[in-house]
Amino acid sequence: MARTPAPGTRERILTTASRLFYEHGVRAVGMNQIITEAGTGKNLLYSHFPTKADLVAAYLERAREIRAAATARARESAGDEPRARLLATVAEVAATAEHPRFRGCAFRNYLAEFPDDGAGEGPAGVAHAFLAAARDDLAGLVADLGVADPDRLLEELWLLVDGLYLQAAYRRGWDGRVGAPAAIDLAARLVDEARPAS
């Protein structure tokens, strides 16, 4: 007779896998390590996540939910003014990047590990979809500013966000910083220097 899974088993597996994938990278973490650390049997793990790709996709979906909630909180505190909402978004990324346990963006990290994965389904699809949606969201904030060259400002701000995530993955070990205050100041300057459309 098959054992009935304990309540919360799926959550325990996903929480364990998410921590391991984020700390060590997806490729470095095997399913046996997840089984051992989650304290679950192999059959139980595979009943919830039939493949490692399914588990990785769930990890990235969880990361997407966390990022979406953090962004929403930052914007709520900024009010309705477009400039304030945009700068709050950049400031939230900067604050995230400054966290001592932050090891870069989960989506960018995955795509760096698996550059040949297509953008269709599975983990790569989740990662590509998140990044595309995040860029579109930033484009919407830029559009609300009514600047003369929104494409240029979007590209500059997207490079800034990418830079924050990249620096957080390596710079802290180098000089203890991630450039967050400079990134926030630069974002404000870019926004203020972008002339409104006439």
FENBELDA-V668710 format. One record per residue. N is the residue number from 1. RES is the residue in three letters. PSI is psi in whole degrees, -180 to 180 (* if undefined). BURIAL is 1 if it has 16 or more other C-alpha atoms within 10 Angstrom, else 0. Layout:
N_RES_PSI_BURIAL, N_RES_PSI_BURIAL
This chain:
1_MET_132_0, 2_ALA_143_0, 3_ARG_144_0, 4_THR_127_0, 5_PRO_140_0, 6_ALA_145_0, 7_PRO_139_0, 8_GLY_4_0, 9_THR_-47_1, 10_ARG_-43_1, 11_GLU_-42_0, 12_ARG_-42_0, 13_ILE_-47_1, 14_LEU_-40_1, 15_THR_-45_1, 16_THR_-48_1, 17_ALA_-41_1, 18_SER_-44_1, 19_ARG_-47_0, 20_LEU_-45_1, 21_PHE_-42_1, 22_TYR_-41_1, 23_GLU_-36_1, 24_HIS_-13_0, 25_GLY_151_1, 26_VAL_-44_1, 27_ARG_-35_0, 28_ALA_-15_0, 29_VAL_121_1, 30_GLY_162_0, 31_MET_-34_0, 32_ASN_-37_0, 33_GLN_-41_0, 34_ILE_-44_1, 35_ILE_-46_1, 36_THR_-49_0, 37_GLU_-28_0, 38_ALA_-14_1, 39_GLY_41_0, 40_THR_162_1, 41_GLY_160_0, 42_LYS_-46_0, 43_ASN_-37_0, 44_LEU_-44_1, 45_LEU_-48_1, 46_TYR_-19_0, 47_SER_-29_0, 48_HIS_-38_0, 49_PHE_92_1, 50_PRO_-28_0, 51_THR_163_0, 52_LYS_-36_1, 53_ALA_-38_0, 54_ASP_-41_0, 55_LEU_-41_1, 56_VAL_-42_1, 57_ALA_-40_1, 58_ALA_-39_1, 59_TYR_-45_1, 60_LEU_-36_1, 61_GLU_-41_1, 62_ARG_-43_0, 63_ALA_-38_1, 64_ARG_-44_1, 65_GLU_-41_0, 66_ILE_-46_0, 67_ARG_-43_1, 68_ALA_-42_0, 69_ALA_-41_0, 70_ALA_-42_0, 71_THR_-43_1, 72_ALA_-43_0, 73_ARG_-43_0, 74_ALA_-42_1, 75_ARG_-35_1, 76_GLU_-39_0, 77_SER_-17_0, 78_ALA_-16_1, 79_GLY_-157_0, 80_ASP_-9_0, 81_GLU_127_0, 82_PRO_-44_1, 83_ARG_-44_1, 84_ALA_-40_0, 85_ARG_-40_1, 86_LEU_-47_1, 87_LEU_-32_1, 88_ALA_-35_1, 89_THR_-46_1, 90_VAL_-42_1, 91_ALA_-35_1, 92_GLU_-42_1, 93_VAL_-43_1, 94_ALA_-43_1, 95_ALA_-40_1, 96_THR_-44_1, 97_ALA_-27_1, 98_GLU_-12_1, 99_HIS_136_0, 100_PRO_-30_0, 101_ARG_5_0, 102_PHE_129_1, 103_ARG_32_1, 104_GLY_175_1, 105_CYS_128_1, 106_ALA_-36_1, 107_PHE_-46_1, 108_ARG_-40_1, 109_ASN_-45_1, 110_TYR_-47_1, 111_LEU_-28_1, 112_ALA_-35_0, 113_GLU_-35_0, 114_PHE_67_0, 115_PRO_-19_0, 116_ASP_-3_0, 117_ASP_137_0, 118_GLY_173_0, 119_ALA_15_0, 120_GLY_-108_0, 121_GLU_-180_0, 122_GLY_-163_1, 123_PRO_-43_1, 124_ALA_-39_1, 125_GLY_-42_1, 126_VAL_-46_1, 127_ALA_-48_1, 128_HIS_-41_1, 129_ALA_-41_1, 130_PHE_-48_1, 131_LEU_-39_0, 132_ALA_-42_0, 133_ALA_-38_0, 134_ALA_-41_1, 135_ARG_-42_1, 136_ASP_-39_0, 137_ASP_-44_0, 138_LEU_-38_1, 139_ALA_-38_1, 140_GLY_-40_0, 141_LEU_-41_1, 142_VAL_-43_1, 143_ALA_-36_1, 144_ASP_-19_0, 145_LEU_-23_1, 146_GLY_35_0, 147_VAL_162_1, 148_ALA_-37_0, 149_ASP_77_0, 150_PRO_-32_1, 151_ASP_-41_0, 152_ARG_-47_0, 153_LEU_-41_1, 154_LEU_-47_1, 155_GLU_-41_0, 156_GLU_-45_1, 157_LEU_-36_1, 158_TRP_-39_1, 159_LEU_-38_0, 160_LEU_-46_1, 161_VAL_-46_1, 162_ASP_-42_0, 163_GLY_-39_1, 164_LEU_-47_1, 165_TYR_-40_1, 166_LEU_-46_1, 167_GLN_-38_1, 168_ALA_-28_1, 169_ALA_-20_1, 170_TYR_-31_0, 171_ARG_-30_0, 172_ARG_-40_1, 173_GLY_-17_0, 174_TRP_-57_0, 175_ASP_11_0, 176_GLY_5_0, 177_ARG_168_0, 178_VAL_6_1, 179_GLY_20_1, 180_ALA_-49_1, 181_PRO_-40_0, 182_ALA_-37_0, 183_ALA_-42_1, 184_ILE_-45_1, 185_ASP_-41_0, 186_LEU_-41_0, 187_ALA_-44_1, 188_ALA_-42_1, 189_ARG_-43_0, 190_LEU_-43_0, 191_VAL_-44_1, 192_ASP_-29_0, 193_GLU_-16_0, 194_ALA_118_1, 195_ARG_138_0, 196_PRO_147_0, 197_ALA_139_0, 198_SER_*_0
